[in-house]
Amino acid sequence: MSSGCVRWLLNHTMTSMFGAGIGYCTSASRSYLICTVRSSVTASSCTRTPFCTAAGSSENPPVEKRKTTQDLRARASVTAVGRKIPQRQIQVISDTGENMGTMHRADVIRLMDEKGFRLVLLSEQKDPPLYKLMTGKQIHDEQLKRREKQKSKAAPAQVKELTFTHGIAAHDLTVKVKQIESWLEKNNHIRVTLRAKRGQPADNLETALEEVVHKVGVMVGFVSKPKVIRDGQAAMCILRPPSAKELSQKGKSSAADLQTAGSGSSQDKSVAGTDAAGASVQE
């Protein structure tokens, strides 16, 4: 506020209070009025500032609610809910996978105490919510399975490149095969390319590449089987580690082969025994 405005305000206040001009006021009254006007001006200016708060104001500044973010890893984990079951009626699956139907939470808690089970939430969206009774060992094993599954998803397989010419020396081919085996053990994919030798006809490259794959000492799977590329000048395939299903099928076939071999050897022994008995009779 400028000095002229303050002077006019003082004059107007003194005139309204004493009915006279500024000359009729004593020095004491004049100083009292100046202090009063200054305090009123200060108070009015303070109320206009954004940092001032009225004495009788009961309004509180709005408090922003913190957003609760759910941890995806916690959602995917297997944890027991304990004895505090929020629902009154729940659907229960036994530790062996049998559907026990809808049960009261008191009966479920009693069963947990008797058998030493733990209760795990499977689906809260169903009506009633679906729970499963599990032992501590079952929960531990399930957690390990899910961790391994997350690791396999999080780490994509690397693709290695291996290119060589058809008709290379046997020693060099052995080195290439050993390299393929090493990469497969590290869960890598291998793109194998067999090129035709310069100046020679590119015949049977696909068959030659299949023979190279058969020389690999470990079981392999195919992302892409051997095929001819580059207008017949090369053959290519992409190898990968075998899946669990392929390994189980391989184990079943190996067991069947061993059983067949065992039955064949027993038949040979029986035939040999029969021949020996016949020879003794002839004698």
Salt bridges, closest charged atoms under 4 A:
ASP71 OD1 - ARG73 NE 3.83
ASP107 OD1 - ARG110 NH1 2.77
ASP113 OD1 - ARG83 NH1 2.63
ASP141 OD2 - LYS137 NZ 3.05
GLU142 OE2 - ARG146 NE 3.37
GLU161 OE1 - ARG191 NE 3.80
GLU246 OE2 - ARG240 NH2 2.87
